[in-house]
Amino acid sequence: MKLTITDSAAALYIREIPLHPGDTLRLYVRVGGVGSGGFSVGVMKERPQPTSYLVEKEDVTFFVNEDDFWYLDGMVIDYEEDSGYLDFSHPTYKEIHHPE
């Protein structure tokens, strides 16, 4: 399992939610994303499980539970300040909202 959360994406989550040092944020597969009718990445303040994949940024733990590895493994989450949007990309999926 590998998930990349860029510094700019982590800073956006930390600022907007808001998150504080020691907080944990779960990233998971969300079905029926806005306008896509497919998949997207949801977030929820929650505690990781012993088998969760962890990414530490600015003393905040972002994590993915095993049930969601299939979608998030290999994903890159970035924040484009110019457009004001989070960018989700995955080298395996041509269409991130409808992976094949």
C-alpha positions in Angstrom: 0.0 0.0 0.0 1.3 3.4 -0.9 -0.6 6.7 -0.7 0.9 10.1 -1.4 -0.5 13.2 0.3 1.4 16.2 -0.8 2.3 18.9 1.7 -0.1 21.3 0.1 -3.0 18.8 0.3 -2.2 18.0 4.0 -2.1 21.7 4.8 -5.5 22.2 3.2 -7.1 19.3 5.2 -5.5 20.6 8.4 -6.7 24.2 7.8 -10.2 23.5 6.6 -11.4 20.7 8.9 -9.5 21.9 11.2 -7.0 19.3 12.4 -4.6 19.7 15.3 -1.3 17.9 16.3 -2.2 14.4 17.3 -5.5 14.2 15.3 -6.2 11.3 13.0 -8.1 11.5 9.7 -9.4 8.4 7.8 -9.5 8.5 4.0 -12.0 6.0 2.6 -13.8 5.0 -0.6 -17.0 7.0 -0.9 -19.6 5.8 -3.4 -21.6 8.3 -5.4 -19.3 11.3 -5.5 -20.7 14.7 -6.5 -21.6 14.7 -10.1 -19.8 11.5 -10.9 -22.1 8.7 -9.7 -18.9 6.8 -9.1 -16.2 6.7 -6.5 -14.5 9.5 -4.6 -12.4 9.9 -1.4 -14.2 10.6 1.8 -12.7 11.8 5.0 -13.7 11.2 8.6 -12.1 12.0 12.0 -11.6 8.5 13.4 -8.9 6.4 15.0 -6.8 4.0 12.9 -6.9 0.2 13.3 -3.7 -1.8 13.9 -3.7 -2.8 10.2 -4.3 0.7 8.9 -1.8 2.3 6.4 -0.5 5.6 8.0 0.8 8.8 6.5 2.1 11.4 8.9 2.0 15.1 7.9 2.5 18.1 10.3 1.9 15.9 13.4 -1.5 14.7 11.9 -2.0 11.0 11.0 -3.9 10.4 7.7 -4.8 6.7 7.3 -6.6 4.1 5.2 -8.2 0.9 6.5 -7.6 -2.4 4.7 -11.1 -2.4 3.1 -10.2 0.7 1.1 -6.6 -0.3 0.0 -8.0 -1.5 -3.4 -8.9 2.1 -4.4 -6.4 4.3 -2.6 -3.2 2.2 -3.1 -1.0 4.2 -5.5 -3.2 7.4 -5.3 -1.7 10.8 -5.1 -3.7 13.6 -3.4 -2.5 17.1 -4.2 -3.9 20.6 -3.8 -3.7 23.0 -6.7 -3.7 26.5 -5.1 -4.3 28.2 -8.4 -7.5 26.4 -9.1 -8.5 25.9 -5.4 -9.2 22.2 -6.0 -7.9 18.9 -4.6 -6.5 16.7 -7.3 -6.8 13.0 -7.0 -4.7 10.9 -9.4 -3.9 7.3 -9.8 -1.5 5.7 -12.3 -3.6 2.6 -12.7 -7.0 4.2 -13.3 -7.7 6.1 -16.5 -10.9 7.5 -14.9 -10.5 7.9 -11.1 -14.3 8.1 -10.5 -14.9 4.8 -12.4 -11.9 2.6 -12.0 -11.5 -0.4 -14.2 
